Amino acid sequence: MHLTAPEVSRHKCLIYEGHPSEQLPVVIPFLAEGLEGNWRCLYLGSPEMVQMVEGSLRRHGIDTISEMKRGALLLSSERGHLQNGPFDPLMMINGLRELVDGAVQDGFEGLCATGDMRWELGPDDNFDRLIEYEALLEQLFREKPLIGICQYHRDTIPPGTLKDALTTHRSTYIGDALNRDNLFYIPPEVLLESSDEPPEFKHGEWMCQQIVRVLKAERTRDKALSALEEMNRSLEQRIKERTEQLETANRELEAFSYSVSHDLRAPLQQIVGFAGLIKQDVAASLSPTAKNNLDRIEDGILEMRKRIDDLLRLAKFSRVELRLARTDLTAMAVDISRNLRCEDPNRAGHFEIQGDISVQCDPGLLRIVLENLLSNAWKYTAKKEHAAIEFGSIAISGETRYFVRDNGVGFDSKYADELFAPFRRLHSAKEFKGHGVGLATVHRIINRHGGRVWAEAKLNEGAVFYFTLGIDVVRK
């Protein structure tokens, strides 16, 4: 039997509540993907919401000024379709049709549009025309290269209107989760009664189809749940046993690393002492080559001691108990940036630090994370005439990502996964000082917080390091 993938409508709606910023985890990636795919992107909303969306796009790494200059991005509060009276669905549809055709004529793939429906409908009670507008709009999506999201704020749209929204959209965002199987969807030709069949017959036929669809979905779901429950029962014990084995292995590995590091210190100290005695006793009779060899022995031992200390610190971060507290990362980043400037006051460079970043974390460990990331950015921008370093956060699909971005030497992205291994470096020690343990420390601390860390970069074009904190940590 040949199975075809279900059609996913390009006409979606977003139902959100609370502050208007809650639309951003859906709207910003939607617009960003549209711009990347060479679509003309439109956002329509109140002036305050337009300003909020533009700022969020900039934090997402999009040059909004350039995109608007080339006509790829339209941020608008214009409501010309309301100037001649109440909301007119046909006027709005014709306006969108012209925007789509204009985008294609200008060399874009089509129009990528999203907007707040409360703003589009205007201050009057125009909700009675909404279902007609949405049905006409669904037909336009089928006819033209148009992708879009209609936004509905739960607190400002009547319940009946929300029901109409669900009725006319095949795909719906509830928060930032996309429901691709909207059982309320009614085809626009049924809503608009565009065929010659009696409306009672069309609605009756559609309702029968929906009932069958729901029953099939419920049977499939029940079978899947039964199979999943059986699988869970057999897996729970195996997972428990495997977890205990891994925990024991980790404890043994950490103890071994700590013991070896300590045991190496004593013989190294003896070697340093005897090398020093040799220099004192026979320094006058040693040739320049012999003196140089002794100096290299001492330097090598000092370097090994530093690496042992690094290993001990890494082992400590795996065992230390987290002490969670509400922490102002903005203030922490400002303090670290000031310290870096004080260490090298003659350097030119600009730090841009986003305000009001506060999280639940272990303050001491997160300071180590920021110190490593910001000091790395400061180090690898040393050869830039105008160094720029940024610390901030972005929300993508309900996940908050913190980042440190710089315009330094960067690196080849194919080596990004190797950065967080101990003693792994992409630049020579002669070019940039360091032991290659800082990012391994960052990785271990972020793991302790239930998060993840990764990097993106291009050679000679800078780098950005992202990290997240586990949801269980953030919410405590």
N, C-alpha and C positions, 0 to 999 in steps of 0.2 A: 504493500500500500504506500503510495506517495503522499508524504505530508508536506503541506505548504506552510511557510511561516505566517503568523497572523499579521494582518495589516496594522501598522502603527500610524495613527493620524498625525499629520503635521500641524493640526489645530488642537492645541492643548489648553487647559486652564489651570490656574494656580489658586488654591484656596488657602489663605494664610490669616493669622490673627495676631493681635498684639501690636507691637511697633512695626511701622512700615519696613524697617530694615530686615524683617524676617523674610521678605521676598528675595533678598540678595543672593542667598545660596543657590537659588534656581535661576534668577534673572542674569546674574553676572556671567556664569559659565555659558549660558545660552547665547548672550551677546558676543562673548569672547570667541566661541566656536563659530558663530556667524561671520565675524570679521576675519577669522583665520581661513574660512572657506570661501572668501570673496563674495559675501552677501552684503548688500546695503542693510544696515541695522538701524532700527527705529525704536526709541523708547518714548512713550507718551504718558505724562503724569503731571502732577502739580509741580510748581517751581521748586518746592522743598525736596520732593522726591527725585526730580531731575538732578538736582545738586548732589543728593546722596548717591545716586547711581553713578554719576560722573566721578565722584571721589573714589568710590569703590572700584571702578574700572581702572583708575590710575594706580591704586594700590595693587591691583591684579597684574600690573606691568604693562598696561595699554596706554599708549601716547594718545590721549583723547583729542588733543588739539590737532595733531597731524591727521588723525582719522577723520575728524570733522572737516578739515581743510580739503581733503581729497574726496569728500562726499560719501565716505563709507559709513559714517556714524551720524545719526540725527537724534538729538536730544531735544524734545519739544514739549511745550505746555499749550500749544495752539489748539483752539477749539472752534475753528471756523464753521464746523458743521452745526454749531448751536446758535450762530449769530442771527439766523432768520426765524428763530422760534424754538420749539422743543426739539428733542432729539429725533433725527430723521434717519432711519436705518439705511435707506437707499442712498442718501447723500454720503453717509459714512462709507458705504461699500464702494460707491463710485470713486470717492477720494482714495481709498486703498488700492483700487484697480489702477488708477493713474500712477500711484507711487510704485506699484510693482512694475508696470510697463516702463516707467522712467528709469528704474534701477537696471532693467535688462538693456535698455537703450544705451545706458552709460557704461556697459561692460561688466555689470555684476551678474551673479548667478540668479538673483531675484531679491526679494525683500524678506528680511528677518525682523519681525515686529513683535513688540510686547508693550503692554500698557495697562494702567490701572483703570478698570471699568467704571469705578465711581467717578473718576475725573472725566472720562469720555462721555458718560451719560449726562453730566452737568448737574447743577444744583437743584433742578426741578425733579419731580417724581416721574422719571421716564422708564421705570422698570417694566411697565406694561408692554413696551416695544422691544424689550431685550430679547425675548425668545425668537421673535421674528428676525432681529438683527443677527443673532448667532446662527440661525439656520441659513440665512443668506450668506453669512461669512463662511460657513462650512462648505458651501458650494463654490465660493471663490477660492478656497484653499485647494479644491479639487481641480479647478480650471487653470490656476496660475502658479508660477514658482513662488510660493508664499509659505513661510513657516512662522508660527507665532504662538504666543502664550497670552491668554486673557487673564488678568489678575482680579481676584475678588477678595476683598477684606471682609472677614466674617462679621466683624462688629459694625460695619457700616452698610452692609447689603442685607435686605430683608431675607428671611429664611426661604420664602417662595422663590425669590430670585436665584438663590443658591441652588435650589432644586432645578430651576430652568437651566442653569449653567451646566449642571451635571447631565441633564437630559440631552444637551446639544454638543457635548464634548466626548469623544471616544476615549481620550487619554487625559487623566486628571492628576495634578500634583496635590497631595494632602500634606502640607508642610513642605518638605523637600523630597518626599518619596513619591515616585511616579507609579500610579495605578494604571496599568495598560489594559485592564479588563473592566471597563466601566459598564456595569449592568444596566444603568439608567439610560444609556445612549439610545436616542431615537433618530433615524435617518432624516435629513432635512426635507426630503421629498414627502415624507409622511407628515411632518410638522406643518409644511406649507401647503399640503394637499394639492400637489401640482399635477397629479394624474387624473384620469377620468373615472377612476373607481370611487365608490362612495367612501367617505371618511370612516364610517363605522367598520367597513370591511377591512380597510387598510390597517386601522388601529387594532382590530381584532386579530388579523393575521400576524402583525408584528408582535402582539402580546403573546400569542401562542409560541412563536419562535423564541421569545425571551424566556418563557417558562421552561421550554425544553432545554435551552442553553444553561439556565440556572441549575436544573436537575442534573444534567450531565456534569457540570462543574462540581456540584456537591458530591456526586458519586466518586468522581476522580479524586477529590480532596480526601474523602473518607478512606479510600484505598491507600492513598499515599501516607496518611496519618498512621494507619495500622501498620504499614510496612516500616515506617520510621520509628514507631514505638518498639517494635520487635528488634530492630537494629540497635536502638539505644540500649535496650536491656542487655544485649550481648556485648556491646562495646564498653559500657560503663566500667565493668570490672577490669577489662583489658587496659583501658585508659588509666584507671587508678594504679594498676600494677606498673605500667610503663612510666607514669609520673614519678612514682616512688623510686624506681630505678634511676631515672634521670637526676632526681634530686640528690640521691646518694652519690652518683658519679660526679656531679658538680661539686659537692662538698669535698670529696676526695681530691679532685683536681685542684681546687682552690687551696686546700691544705698542703698539697704537694708543691704547688707554685710558691707558697709563702715559705715553706721549709727550705726549699732549694735556694731561694733568694737570700734567706738569712745565712745558710751554711756557706754560701759563696763569699760573703763579706769578710770572714776571718782570714782565709788564705790570701785574698786580694790585699788586705791590710798588711800582711806579712811581706808580700812582694814589694809593696810601696816602701816599707821600712828598710828592707835589705838594699833596694835600689838606692835609697837615700844615703845609707851607710857607705856604699861603694863610692858614691860621688864625693862624700866627705873625705874618705881615706886616701883615695888615689886620684883625686880630681886633677892634681897638678901633672900627673904622669900620663893622663888619658889623652889620646889623640882627638882632634875635632870630630872625627867620625864616631869614635866610641862615645864621646859626650852626647852627640846627637842621638845615638842609639839608645842611651839611657833616658834621655828626655822623651823619646818616642815611647819607651816602655811605660814611663810615668803617665804620659798623656793617655795612652791606651787603657791603663788601669783606671784612671779617673773617669774616662768615658764609660767603661764597663760598670763602675759603681753607680753612675747616673742612670744607666739602663736598669740596674737592679732596683734602684729606688723607684723608677717608673713602674716596674713590674709589681712591686709591693703596693704602690698606690692603686694600680688596676685591681689587684686582688682585694684591697680594702673596699673599693666601691661595689664589689660583688656581694660583700657581707654586711655592709653598713645598714642599719635600720633607718627607714625613711621617717623623718619628722615633719609632717605636713603642716603648712600654715599658709594663710593668704599672703601672697607675695606680690609686690609692685615691681614687675619686670622692667617697666619704663624707667623708674628711678634707679634701678640696679644698672641698666645699660648706660644711663647718663653718667653714673659714677665711674664705671669702667672706662668709658670714653675719655673722661677727664684725666684719669690716671695714665692712660696711654699717651695723651698729649703732654703731660708733665714729664714723662720719661723721654720724650723726643720733642721738645718745645719748638725746634726750628723747622719741623716738618709742616708742609701745607696739606690740609685735608679737611673734608667736611663730613661730619656725622649727622645723619637724619634719623631721629628716633621717634617712633610713633607714640602718642600719648595714651594714657589710660589702659595699659596692658597689665591686667592683674589676674593671677592664677593661683590655684591651690597646689603647692608643691613643697619639696624640701628646699628651703631658701639657700642653704649652704651649698648643696649639690648643683642647683640651677645657676648659682653664681659661677661655679667652675665651668659649667657649660657655656655661659655667655662670655666669660673671660677667654676661653679657648677660641670661640668662634670670632669674637670681635678682635682679639689680638692677632689671629690668623689673617683676618681681613686687613688690619692695619699693616701687618708685615708684608703681605703680598701686593699691597698698593704702594709700597715704598718708592718704586721707580716711576710712579705716575706723577705727572706735573700737577694734575688736579685730582687728587684721590677723593673718592666718594664712597661712603659706607652707610648702609641703611639697616635699621632693625625695625621690624614691624610684624604684623599678623594679617592673615586673610582667612575668610571662611569659605570653604568649598564643600558643597554637598553635606552640610551640617557638621563638618570637621574644621576645627580651628588649627591653622598651620602658622607657626612662628618662623621667622626667617631672618638671616643676616646676609645682605647682598653687598658686593663690592665690584669695582671696575678695575681690578688688578690683573695679574698675569693669567689667571684662569688655569685651565688644564683640559686635556683631551677627555671628553665625556665618557669614552669607552672604558676609562680607568676609574670611574666614579665609585663603583662598588668596592674597590680595593682600598679606598682612603681610610676606612675605619678599622683596618687591621693594625695591630701593634707594630710599630717600627716601619710601617710602609709609607714611603714618601714619593712624591712625583717630581720634586725639585731637589737638586743636590744641596748638601749641607754648606758647601762653599757659597752657593748663590743665596740661600735663605737658611738661617740657623734653625735648629730644632732636632728632635729625636724621633718624631713620628708617633708619639704616644698621645698627644692632645686629643685628636679626633677619636682614637680608640676609647679614651676616657669619656668623651661626650657620648659615644655610642652606648657605653655601659651604663651611664647615669640615666640616659633617656629610656633604656630598656627597663631599668629599675622602676621608672615611673609608668611603665606600661605603654610607652609611646614608640615612635620610630623616628629615624633621622636619615636624611639622604641629601645628595648634592646634585646640582646642575651647573654646567659651565661650558665655555668655549675657550680654546686656547687664545690668550692675549685679549680676551673680551670680558674678563671678570667671571665671578662665580656667585652662586647663591646656595646657602645651606638652609634646609628646612628641617623642622622637628615638630612633633606633636607630643601631647601628653595624654596618657590613657584616660578614658572617660570616667573610669571609677575613681581616679585620682582627682580629676578636675572637679567632680561634683561633690566631693566630701566637704 
